[in-house]
Amino acid sequence: MKYNRNEAFRFSFSPPLPGFFSIIKVHNQDYESRIGNMSVLDISPKGVKFQSNLELHDNADFELMLTLKLNGHLIELRGKVIWKQRGSSSYVYGFTLNEDARLEEVIVRELKAYNKGNK
């Protein structure tokens, strides 16, 4: 596992972990968008870095739900995009998770199991 000085740890996936996302709130109102594909580059108990061919607006007030499978368990992560970088053929996003201590524990447990099974 790779560690980031500002977080407990940040785990990078190589190759990236496939998943999908959807917009679930716009201006604090429930919303249901189509599903977009993504690849998770790294994850921590507080956030995710992912890439997608879809461009999300910079300053929009919206909440996403990221869905990924880790160790056979479907994990749904709610939160907001906090930064965006344009790549050559896709976009890379920084995503902060909504506060949820139980979900943070699930992420840590599943990442430990994933790391153990992929050595």
N, C-alpha and C positions, 0 to 999 in steps of 0.2 A: 504494500500500500504506500502511496505517496502522501506526504503530510504538507499541509499549508499552515503557515505560522499563525494565521488568524482563526483557524478552525480546529476542532478536535482532529479531524482528518478529512482528506478528499481522496476518493478512489477513482482512478482513471481506468476506462475500459479500452482494451485493444484486442480485437476490433470494437468499434462503438456498439453499444447495445441498442437494438431497434425498439421503437415504441411509437406512440402516437399522442396527439394532443388535440384539445378542442377549447374554444372560448366558452366559458360558463357564466361569466358576468360582464356586463358593460355598464359603467357608471352605477355600480352597486345594484343593478337590476339583473335578474336571472336572464340568461341568454343561451341559446343552443346553436352552435355553429357546426359546420361540417367538420369531419375529422381530418387532421393533417398528419403526415408521416414525419418522424424525427429520428435522430440517432443520438443517444446519450453519450457524451464524451467523458464526463466525470460527474460524480455525485458526492455529496456530504449530507450530514443530518440536517443542514440548514438550506441547501441549495443544489442546483443542477446546472451544468453547462451542456447545452444540446445544440444540434444543428438541424436545419431544415431547408428545403428548397423554397419554402413559402416565406414571404416577407411579412412580418408583423409591424404595425406602425410604432414609431418611437414613443410618442407622447400620449398614446391612447390610454384611457382609464379602463382596463379590462383585467379579468382574472382568467387564468388557464387551469385546465386539469391535464396533467401529463399522466399517461398510463404506460407502464412497462412491466415486463415479466422478469423477475429475478429469482433464480432457484425454483422455477416453476410456480412462484407466487405472483399473482397480479397485484401490483402496487399502484395506487392512485395518489398523485401528489397535486395539491392545490397551491396556487401562489401567483406571483406576478413577474413579468419580465423586467429586469432592472438595467440591462444593457444589451446592445446589439452590435455585431461586427459583420460587415459584408465580406464574404470570401470570394473566391474566383467563380464558384458555381452554386454557392449556397450561403446561408446566413447562420451565424453562430450567436446564441443567446445565453445570457446569464439570467437565471431564474431563482428567485428566493421563495422558499416555502412558507406557507402560513404557519404560525406557531401551533405545534401539536407534539407534546412530549411523547405520547404513545407512538406516534408515527416515527419520530426520531429514533426511538428504541428499536422499532421494526427495521428501519433502514440499517442501523448499526448491526443488528443480528444477522440480517440477510447478506450484508456485505462481508461480514466475517465468514459466513458459510460459503459464499461465492468464492472468496479468496482461498479458502481452504480446499475447495473442490477444483480449483483451476491452477494449482501450483504445478 
